[in-house]
Amino acid sequence: MNSLEGWWSPATVESWTNIFDHNISPVSGSYSTTQSWSCPGVGNYFVVCNAYDNQGGQCTGNPFGIPPGWASCGPGSVQTVNCIDSPPPAVTLNAATWTCTGIPTPRVDLSWTASAGADDYHVFRCTGAACLPTTQIAQTALTSYSDNTVVSGTTYNYRVRAHRHSDNIYSSYSNTVSVSPLCSSCNYSLAGSASISMLSTETYTLTEVSPPVGTVTQVNFTSTDGNIISIGDSLTSPVPVGQSSYTDATAVYSMNATAYSIGASATLRAGVIMDGFERCDVSIGVGVTNTSAWWQTKEGDLVTNGDMFSEIPGGCVTDVLCNESLIIYDTGDFPGVPQAGGSIDVGANGGVISLVYNWRAEGTTYDGPALSYSYFRNKLPSSVIPQAVAVNPLSGATLAAGGTEYPVGSGYHYYEYTGGGGLQILNAGDIDLGSRKVIVFAPGNVSIESKILVQNGLGSFVLISGGNISVAPAVSGPQEFSTCTDNNCTPDLEGIYFSEAAYQTGSAGVGADSPLHVRGIVVAWDQVVMQRDLPDNSLTPAEFFEFGYDQLMLFPPTLGERNIVWREVAP
């Protein structure tokens, strides 16, 4: 070999260009030389060597094919070269900054130097002080980027690299910067009950779980339904229905909530405002429950050897039409005094003994004669035999006619149950005795299953039982007690009812009753059992007992007379 040539051609099409020609001293075997060649452009190229000797022999490394008359110079005589452009220069990432002012969540701001020839920049992030950013979060043609997906109090690391689209070449990564945004923050609980009684008001107060970072400027309270639970400032009670939002800018951060729909519920929420934005919130689900059933009287004394309790609800206390008294008085009428061997309690919702008089007698017991069925039955002379009632039920028709009149001409008609089991008083409609005066003796239990009415001031009804007196739940009337004054209320039962055992008002179930109105006098030697429970107890007592003056004045003289000997003594 005494001559050597170098040639290049694009790999995609055969088009050779000479690189060098060397005449060398004759050499047999291998030969090496170093020559410079610059890529003519981006792409793949073949570079080959051709050799000649002085005998006319020639060889080539042509990859496109060995021409006729040529030999192959061997595999080392051709090289494939991939010519690429240099990558864009790496950028320098400036120190990151962060801000919270005027925005609802933290923001991290990044900026970097431009990279010559780059079309855009890829931003990478990781969470944690020692992490390496490998997750791409953004691609931008700008030399800056704002990250709005960060969380206050968390450390983030960032880096960037440039990207050239023409050859899809990336620069090396930039330097890494770290940032830890810390915005105003808070952690509160909402202290208050998970239930509110109908028409009652509860206070809910924001309570720190941990001290806030920053300054709280106000709290926005909301209710998902102001018609179920209405909210307002903590000085308003009750809160008018329909209010579903309230803003508190005081340092107490509390609200009042009033319930308006039994069985429904609403969510109460507090959003805490710092730097002009809500930084934390807390909520509580609140249900509306029925108030406890309660009872009320109109005038007359109340006497028990035990405790006397009627929990007058807060809804009645705040409602202008509801009288929150245990005993309602009409002006000029007998006020009445509650007397208990134990305590007298009207609950803690603001109820009173009376709006006019607040008299009470606690720790005093009844010391009169022991009353019983026999006590009254034996008042009748043995010669007077009441009309026997042997078959149930005792109807209004039976009571409207007949009966043993004693004394004759007095208008007092006596009956006595002589059948088996207890007495049942039942009529197809109301039992209206009008001006008739009726006394019924029943040695055992009595079930009253119809209304019993009399003409005020003229008629009377007396029931004396040796057992329990039980009123059926169906014996009930409208809820008119709040405005009940003389002669404008229609009772469900009128008369005087004496039970040697218990007087039971009857119930169809929890929240399933209508109110019971009794006008007259009720005496139970054992106890009066208040059993009724209304669907809504907030404004109406389940039992209402109205003192009947006329019933006391019309009580049969025979049953109330005393053996008194009068003797005149000279002064």
C-alpha positions in Angstrom: 0.0 0.0 0.0 1.4 3.3 -1.0 -1.7 5.6 -1.1 -4.6 6.3 1.3 -7.8 8.4 1.0 -10.6 9.4 3.4 -14.2 10.0 2.3 -17.6 10.8 4.0 -21.2 10.4 2.8 -24.6 10.9 4.4 -25.9 7.5 5.6 -29.2 8.1 3.9 -27.9 8.6 0.4 -24.6 7.8 -1.3 -22.8 11.1 -1.9 -19.1 11.0 -1.2 -16.9 13.9 -0.3 -13.1 13.6 0.0 -11.6 14.3 3.4 -7.9 13.7 2.7 -5.4 12.0 0.2 -2.1 10.6 1.5 0.8 9.2 -0.5 2.8 7.1 1.9 5.9 5.0 1.7 5.1 1.5 0.6 3.6 -0.5 3.6 2.5 -4.0 3.9 0.0 -4.9 6.7 -1.9 -2.4 8.8 -1.5 1.4 8.8 -3.0 4.1 11.0 -3.3 7.9 10.6 -5.2 10.6 12.5 -7.2 13.2 10.5 -9.7 15.9 11.5 -13.2 16.0 10.2 -16.2 18.1 11.3 -19.8 17.0 11.1 -21.4 18.8 8.2 -24.7 18.9 10.1 -26.9 16.9 12.5 -27.5 13.4 11.3 -25.8 10.0 10.6 -22.8 9.7 8.3 -20.4 7.0 6.9 -16.6 7.7 7.0 -14.5 5.3 4.9 -10.9 4.8 3.9 -9.7 3.7 0.4 -6.2 2.2 -0.1 -4.1 1.7 -3.3 -0.8 -0.1 -4.0 1.7 0.4 -6.8 0.5 -2.7 -8.6 -2.9 -1.1 -9.4 -4.7 -3.0 -6.6 -7.4 -1.1 -4.6 -9.7 -1.6 -1.7 -12.6 0.3 0.0 -14.9 0.2 3.0 -17.9 1.5 1.0 -21.0 0.4 2.9 -23.2 1.0 0.0 -21.4 -1.8 -1.9 -18.0 -2.8 -3.2 -17.5 -1.6 -6.8 -16.3 -4.0 -9.5 -12.5 -4.3 -9.5 -12.3 -3.3 -5.9 -11.6 -5.3 -2.8 -12.8 -4.8 0.8 -10.4 -3.1 3.1 -12.0 -4.9 6.0 -14.5 -3.9 8.7 -12.2 -1.3 10.2 -12.2 0.8 7.0 -15.8 2.2 7.6 -17.3 4.1 10.6 -20.8 5.3 11.2 -20.9 8.6 12.9 -24.0 10.2 14.5 -23.6 14.0 14.4 -25.6 15.8 17.0 -25.8 19.4 18.1 -24.5 20.5 21.5 -27.2 20.7 24.3 -28.6 24.0 25.5 -26.6 25.5 28.4 -27.8 24.8 31.9 -29.8 27.5 33.6 -29.1 29.1 37.0 -32.1 28.9 39.3 -32.5 31.9 41.6 -33.5 31.7 45.2 -37.2 30.9 45.6 -39.6 33.3 47.3 -43.1 32.7 48.7 -46.1 34.7 49.7 -49.5 34.3 51.4 -50.8 37.8 51.5 -54.0 38.4 49.4 -54.3 34.8 48.3 -56.2 31.9 49.8 -53.3 29.4 49.7 -49.5 29.8 49.7 -47.6 30.5 46.5 -43.9 29.8 45.6 -42.3 32.0 42.9 -39.3 30.7 40.9 -37.1 32.4 38.3 -33.9 31.5 36.4 -31.5 32.6 33.7 -32.3 32.1 30.0 -30.6 29.3 28.1 -29.5 30.1 24.5 -31.4 28.1 21.9 -33.9 26.7 24.4 -37.6 26.6 23.4 -39.0 26.0 26.9 -38.1 25.0 30.4 -39.2 22.0 32.5 -39.7 22.5 36.3 -39.2 19.7 38.7 -40.2 19.5 42.4 -40.1 17.2 45.4 -41.3 17.4 49.0 -38.8 17.2 51.9 -35.6 18.9 52.8 -33.3 16.2 51.5 -35.2 15.1 48.4 -34.0 15.3 44.8 -36.6 16.9 42.4 -37.5 14.4 39.8 -41.2 15.0 39.3 -42.1 17.5 36.6 -44.8 19.9 37.7 -44.6 22.5 34.9 -43.4 23.3 31.3 -43.1 26.9 30.4 -41.5 29.1 27.7 -41.0 31.8 30.4 -38.0 32.1 32.7 -40.3 32.1 35.7 -43.0 30.0 37.3 -45.4 30.3 40.2 -46.4 27.2 42.1 -49.9 27.4 43.6 -50.1 23.8 44.8 -48.0 24.1 47.9 -49.0 23.6 51.5 -48.0 26.0 54.3 -45.4 24.6 56.7 -44.0 22.1 54.1 -40.5 22.1 52.6 -40.1 21.8 48.8 -37.0 21.5 46.5 -37.0 22.7 42.9 -34.7 22.4 39.8 -35.1 23.3 36.1 -33.6 22.2 32.8 -33.9 23.7 29.3 -35.4 21.9 26.3 -34.7 22.4 22.6 -37.5 21.1 20.4 -35.6 20.7 17.1 -33.6 17.8 18.3 -35.4 17.1 21.5 -32.3 17.9 23.5 -32.3 18.8 27.2 -29.7 20.8 29.1 -28.3 19.4 32.3 -30.3 20.2 35.5 -29.9 23.5 37.2 -28.9 24.0 40.8 -31.5 23.0 43.4 -33.2 25.5 45.6 -35.3 24.8 48.7 -38.2 26.8 50.2 -40.6 26.4 53.1 -43.7 28.6 52.9 -45.4 29.4 56.2 -48.7 31.2 56.0 -51.2 32.1 58.8 -52.9 28.9 60.1 -55.3 27.8 62.7 -56.9 24.8 64.4 -60.2 25.2 66.2 -63.1 23.1 67.5 -66.7 24.3 67.7 -67.9 23.7 71.2 -71.7 23.1 71.6 -74.4 20.5 71.8 -75.1 18.0 69.0 -78.8 18.5 69.5 -81.1 21.4 70.3 -84.7 21.1 71.7 -87.4 22.6 69.6 -87.5 26.4 70.0 -84.6 26.2 72.4 -81.4 28.2 71.9 -77.8 26.9 72.3 -74.6 28.8 72.2 -71.7 27.6 70.1 -68.2 28.9 70.7 -65.0 28.6 68.7 -62.3 27.0 70.9 -58.6 26.8 70.1 -57.1 23.3 69.6 -53.7 24.9 69.2 -52.6 28.6 69.1 -53.1 30.2 65.6 -50.2 31.3 63.5 -51.1 34.9 62.6 -54.1 37.0 63.6 -57.7 36.1 63.4 -59.9 39.0 62.2 -63.3 37.4 62.0 -65.3 34.2 61.9 -68.0 33.5 59.4 -70.7 31.2 60.9 -73.2 29.4 58.7 -76.1 27.0 58.9 -77.0 24.7 56.1 -80.7 25.6 56.6 -81.9 28.6 58.7 -85.4 27.2 58.7 -84.2 24.2 60.7 -81.6 25.9 62.8 -81.3 29.7 62.7 -78.1 31.4 63.8 -77.2 34.8 65.1 -75.1 36.7 67.7 -74.7 35.3 71.1 -76.9 38.0 72.7 -80.0 37.1 70.7 -82.3 34.4 72.1 -84.2 33.1 70.4 -82.7 33.8 66.9 -85.5 34.6 64.4 -86.2 31.8 62.0 -84.5 31.8 58.6 -81.1 33.2 59.4 -78.4 31.0 57.9 -75.3 33.2 58.3 -73.6 35.4 60.9 -70.2 37.1 61.1 -68.5 37.6 64.4 -65.7 40.1 64.5 -65.3 40.0 68.3 -62.6 38.2 70.2 -65.2 35.7 71.6 -66.2 34.2 68.3 -69.5 32.6 69.3 -73.1 32.3 68.0 -76.5 31.4 69.2 -78.6 28.8 67.4 -82.3 28.3 67.7 -84.1 25.1 66.6 -87.3 25.3 64.5 -88.0 21.8 63.0 -88.3 18.7 65.1 -86.6 15.6 63.6 -84.6 17.6 61.1 -80.9 18.5 61.3 -78.5 21.1 59.9 -74.7 21.5 59.8 -73.3 24.5 61.7 -69.9 25.7 60.3 -67.3 28.3 61.3 -64.8 29.7 58.8 -61.8 31.5 60.4 -60.6 34.5 58.5 -56.9 35.5 58.6 -55.1 37.8 56.1 -58.4 38.3 54.3 -58.9 34.6 53.6 -60.4 31.6 55.3 -57.5 29.7 56.8 -59.4 26.9 58.6 -62.9 25.8 59.3 -64.8 23.5 61.6 -68.3 22.2 61.5 -70.8 20.2 63.7 -73.9 18.4 62.8 -76.9 19.4 65.0 -80.2 17.6 65.2 -83.5 19.1 66.5 -85.2 17.1 69.2 -88.6 17.5 70.9 -88.6 19.1 74.3 -89.6 17.0 77.3 -93.3 16.7 77.9 -94.6 19.1 80.7 -97.9 19.9 82.5 -99.5 23.1 83.7 -102.4 24.2 85.8 -104.8 27.1 85.9 -105.4 28.3 89.5 -106.1 26.1 92.5 -103.7 24.5 94.9 -101.3 21.7 94.0 -100.5 19.3 96.8 -98.1 16.3 96.9 -96.2 14.6 99.7 -93.3 14.0 97.3 -91.6 16.1 94.7 -93.4 18.3 92.1 -91.7 18.7 88.7 -92.7 20.1 85.4 -89.9 21.2 83.0 -91.3 24.3 81.3 -89.5 24.5 78.0 -87.4 27.5 76.9 -89.5 27.9 73.8 -92.5 28.7 76.0 -90.5 31.2 78.0 -89.5 33.2 74.9 -92.8 33.0 73.0 -95.1 35.9 73.7 -98.2 33.8 73.4 -97.1 31.0 75.8 -97.4 31.4 79.6 -94.4 30.0 81.2 -96.1 29.6 84.6 -96.6 26.3 86.5 -99.9 27.9 87.7 -101.7 30.3 85.4 -103.7 33.0 87.3 -106.5 35.1 85.9 -106.8 38.5 87.5 -109.1 38.5 90.5 -109.2 34.7 90.7 -107.8 32.5 93.4 -104.1 32.3 92.8 -103.4 28.8 94.3 -100.2 27.6 96.0 -98.1 24.6 95.1 -97.3 22.5 98.2 -94.8 19.6 98.2 -93.3 17.5 100.9 -90.1 17.5 98.7 -89.1 20.1 96.1 -90.9 22.1 93.5 -89.0 22.3 90.2 -90.0 24.0 86.9 -86.7 23.2 85.2 -83.8 25.5 84.3 -85.2 27.1 81.1 -86.7 30.2 82.8 -90.1 28.8 83.8 -91.7 30.2 87.0 -94.3 29.2 89.5 -96.4 32.1 88.4 -95.9 35.4 86.5 -98.1 37.1 89.1 -97.4 35.3 92.3 -94.4 33.1 93.0 -95.7 31.5 96.1 -94.7 28.0 97.0 -94.6 25.7 100.1 -91.8 23.1 100.1 -91.1 20.6 102.8 -94.7 20.5 104.0 -97.0 17.4 103.8 -100.7 16.9 103.8 -101.9 16.2 107.3 -105.7 15.8 106.7 -107.7 12.7 107.0 -106.8 9.6 105.0 -109.2 9.6 102.0 -110.3 6.3 100.4 -113.1 4.8 98.4 -114.6 3.5 101.6 -114.4 6.9 103.2 -116.7 8.4 100.7 -118.9 5.3 100.1 -119.7 5.1 103.8 -120.9 8.7 103.7 -124.1 7.5 102.1 -126.7 6.2 104.6 -127.1 2.4 104.4 -130.6 3.0 103.3 -129.5 4.7 100.2 -128.6 2.2 97.4 -127.0 3.7 94.3 -128.3 2.5 91.0 -126.3 -0.6 90.1 -124.3 -0.7 86.9 -123.3 -4.3 86.3 -122.5 -4.3 82.6 -119.7 -2.4 80.7 -119.5 0.1 79.3 -121.2 2.8 81.3 -122.6 5.1 78.6 -123.8 8.6 78.5 -127.4 7.5 78.0 -127.3 5.7 81.4 -125.8 8.7 83.1 -128.3 11.1 81.5 -131.3 9.4 83.1 -132.0 7.4 86.2 -129.6 7.1 89.2 -130.6 7.1 92.8 -131.4 10.6 93.8 -130.4 11.5 97.3 -131.5 13.5 99.1 -134.8 13.3 97.2 -135.3 16.5 95.2 -131.6 17.5 95.5 -130.7 16.7 91.9 -127.8 14.5 93.0 -127.9 11.0 91.2 -125.8 8.1 92.5 -124.5 5.1 90.5 -122.3 2.2 91.6 -120.4 -0.3 89.5 -121.1 -3.9 90.6 -119.8 -5.9 87.6 -116.6 -7.8 87.3 -113.2 -6.3 86.4 -112.9 -2.6 86.0 -115.4 0.0 84.9 -115.3 1.3 81.4 -116.9 4.6 80.7 -117.5 4.8 76.9 -119.9 6.5 74.7 -120.4 6.8 70.9 -119.7 10.6 71.3 -119.0 13.0 74.1 -120.9 12.4 77.4 -122.5 15.8 78.0 -124.4 15.8 81.3 -125.6 19.3 81.0 -127.0 20.6 84.3 -127.3 17.1 85.7 -125.3 16.2 88.9 -123.9 12.7 88.8 -121.8 10.6 91.3 -120.3 7.3 90.3 -118.7 4.8 92.7 -116.4 2.2 91.3 -114.6 -0.1 93.8 -111.9 -1.1 91.3 -110.1 0.4 88.3 -111.8 2.8 85.9 -111.0 3.4 82.3 -112.4 6.7 80.8 -112.6 6.4 77.0 -115.0 9.3 76.2 -115.1 13.0 77.0 -117.2 13.9 80.0 -118.7 17.5 80.0 -121.1 19.5 82.2 -122.8 22.8 82.1 -120.6 25.3 84.0 -122.1 26.3 87.3 -125.0 23.9 87.1 -123.9 20.4 86.2 -121.3 18.3 88.1 -119.7 14.9 87.8 -118.0 13.0 90.6 -116.0 9.8 90.0 -114.8 7.9 93.1 -112.5 4.9 92.3 -111.1 2.3 94.7 -108.3 1.6 92.1 -106.7 3.4 89.2 -108.3 6.0 87.0 -106.9 5.7 83.5 -107.7 8.2 80.7 -107.6 6.9 77.1 -105.3 8.7 74.8 -108.2 9.4 72.5 -109.7 11.7 75.2 -108.0 14.9 74.0 -108.6 18.2 72.5 -107.0 21.1 70.6 -103.9 22.9 71.9 -105.5 26.1 73.1 -104.1 26.4 76.6 -101.8 29.4 76.0 -104.8 31.6 75.5 -107.2 29.8 77.8 -109.2 32.2 80.0 -112.5 32.0 81.7 -115.2 30.2 79.6 -113.3 30.1 76.4 -111.7 26.7 76.6 -113.4 23.4 75.9 -112.1 20.8 78.4 -111.9 17.1 77.6 -113.0 16.1 81.1 -114.9 18.0 83.7 -115.7 17.1 87.3 -114.1 15.7 90.4 -112.0 12.6 90.0 -110.8 10.7 93.1 -108.5 7.6 92.8 -107.5 5.6 95.8 -104.5 4.5 93.7 -103.2 6.4 90.6 -104.7 8.8 88.1 -103.1 8.1 84.7 -103.4 10.5 81.8 -102.7 7.8 79.1 -100.4 7.8 76.1 -100.4 6.4 72.6 -96.6 6.5 72.5 -93.6 8.8 72.5 -94.5 12.0 70.5 -97.9 10.5 69.5 -100.3 12.2 71.8 -102.7 15.1 71.9 -103.1 17.3 75.0 -105.5 16.5 77.8 -107.5 19.3 79.4 -109.2 18.5 82.7 -111.4 21.2 84.4 -112.4 20.5 88.0 -110.4 18.7 90.7 -108.1 15.6 90.5 -107.1 13.7 93.6 -104.9 10.6 93.5 -104.0 9.1 96.8 -101.0 7.3 95.3 -99.8 9.5 92.5 -100.8 11.4 89.3 -98.9 9.9 86.4 -98.3 12.3 83.6 -98.0 10.0 80.6 -98.7 12.1 77.5 -96.0 13.2 75.0 -97.0 15.6 72.2 -95.3 15.6 68.7 -94.2 19.2 69.7 -94.0 19.9 73.4 -92.3 23.3 72.9 -95.3 25.6 73.5 -98.1 23.3 74.7 -98.3 21.3 78.0 -99.2 17.7 77.5 -101.6 17.9 80.4 -103.5 21.0 81.5 -105.5 21.0 84.8 -107.9 23.8 85.3 -109.4 24.4 88.8 -113.2 24.3 88.6 -114.8 26.4 91.3 -118.3 25.3 90.4 -117.3 21.6 90.7 -116.1 22.3 94.2 -119.2 24.3 95.1 -121.4 21.6 93.7 -119.7 18.7 95.5 -122.4 16.6 97.1 -123.0 17.8 100.6 -123.7 14.3 101.7 -120.1 13.2 100.8 -118.5 16.3 102.3 -120.6 16.9 105.5 -118.9 16.7 108.9 -120.5 15.7 112.1 -120.4 18.9 114.1 -122.2 19.7 117.3 -123.1 23.4 117.7 -123.4 24.7 121.2 -124.1 28.3 122.0 -121.9 29.6 124.8 -122.9 32.7 126.7 -120.3 35.4 126.6 
